[in-house]
Amino acid sequence: MTVEHDVKSLDLAVGGRYRIEWAEREMPVLRAIRERFAVEKPLAGVRISACLHVTTETANLMHTLQAGGADIVLCASNPLSTQDDVAASLVSHYEIPVYAIKGEDNSTYYDHIKAALDHVPHQTMDDGADLVSTIHKTRRELLETIVGGTEETTTGVIRLRAMAQDGALEFPVIAVNDSNTKHMFDNRYGTGQSTIDGVVRATNILLAGKTVVVAGYGWCSRGIASRASGMGANVIVTEIDPMRALEAVMDGFRVMPMAEAAAVGDLFITATGDINVLDEHHFATMKSGAILANSGHFNVEINIPALEQMAGGKPRLVRPFVEEYTVKGKKIYVLGEGRLINLAAAEGHPASVMDMSFANQALAAEYMAKNAAVLKPNVYVVPEDIDKEIARLKLLSMGIQIDTLTEQQAHYLTQWEEGT
């Protein structure tokens, strides 16, 4: 029997299954966890509502949680990130309820979140904190059954920490994003490659010789700047944090305010997690032909309503995922409706880097199931032993060995008497 769902078409399922299996080849850490979960069933009886990008990599995470005994429902965490064939395969081949359609409107998006929450979860699994925020705003009756959650992305962690700061967060959440095996690899290498992939797929532009303005210099922006530079672009970084700005300078990039960069950039990429990073006064000084893309979670980093007002109406779609705005005779192009470009116009991060990110999600769900009773409502980092175990498994899968301390070396690091 087909489980409840709202996907584009179950006829797409076979192709989705092939792509899920292809991604699984590049996810050996998650595969090892799934094999253990299948034996130990650490999530038996745990209902999980997940709001994540519905991709081949996410499908392998769902399969792993299912192997651990979890009862799962999945909805999309972004209207443009769903891979419809994957959603269909999860329903048809894995019997996991999925509510996700690529290109769904805002009303449908929140209907899908409601459907996922109707599962009455014990745990939430978020990418952007939409489940958590919806529960606290309009579905507070669910607080009676929820023991905790996990959060995948920088933007979601920012929202959750704001909730905790205000005393509004009513159950513990593990910030998967803040584990080293997530942000140092997924954010930097995954976002770096997949963002450039999305821009190039959407536009087919040559990056070499272009001036690329990267907003922010966090882990995601570091990766974007590095990959753009590696492809021959002249990279400018904008920042508000003096330490990160200094790091960008020392890494060889020009640093300046966005107000200055706006006049010289050919391609602008935002990845800050904040609102109106590209705003009306920036649009006014941009060159004709400027291309704007966002790699942050929400479509608020480019002030599209202001751009529409300046252009006097809706844009013209000139290529898939490329909208043309005309402002006083000059053309400004926005990619993927200002939504995260790596999933709007491409396939998101490579499976090999999501292997570590979703290993964190799986093990964090197991940790939450075991420890929720002693955790107070707050935002927690993934325990260091879990983080290091994921790194160890990844190295093992790559055939790489490392040194271990001798007994003498270990002792030396714990004493203070011996000096020069």
Salt bridges, closest charged atoms under 4 A:
ASP6 OD2 - HIS112 NE2 2.73
GLU21 OE2 - ARG17 NE 3.52
GLU24 OE2 - ARG31 NH1 3.38
GLU24 OE2 - ARG34 NH2 2.94
GLU40 OE1 - ARG36 NH1 2.78
ASP71 OD1 - HIS119 NE2 3.54
ASP85 OD2 - ARG19 NE 2.89
GLU104 OE1 - HIS112 ND1 2.96
ASP118 OD2 - LYS114 NZ 3.39
ASP118 OD1 - ARG139 NH1 3.08
ASP127 OD2 - HIS53 NE2 3.61
ASP127 OD1 - HIS297 ND1 3.30
ASP130 OD1 - ARG159 NH1 2.87
GLU141 OE2 - ARG139 NE 2.73
GLU170 OE2 - ARG140 NH2 2.25
ASP178 OD2 - ARG161 NH1 2.94
ASP186 OD1 - LYS182 NZ 3.76
ASP186 OD1 - HIS349 NE2 2.90
ASP197 OD1 - ARG201 NE 2.99
GLU247 OE1 - ARG222 NH2 2.86
ASP266 OD1 - LYS287 NZ 2.67
GLU308 OE2 - LYS314 NZ 3.40
GLU324 OE1 - ARG316 NH2 2.86
GLU337 OE1 - ARG339 NE 3.92
GLU347 OE1 - ARG19 NH1 3.31
GLU347 OE2 - ARG201 NH2 3.26
ASP355 OD2 - LYS394 NZ 3.17
GLU366 OE1 - ARG36 NH2 2.93
GLU366 OE2 - LYS370 NZ 3.43
GLU384 OE2 - LYS388 NZ 3.26
GLU389 OE2 - ARG392 NH2 2.82
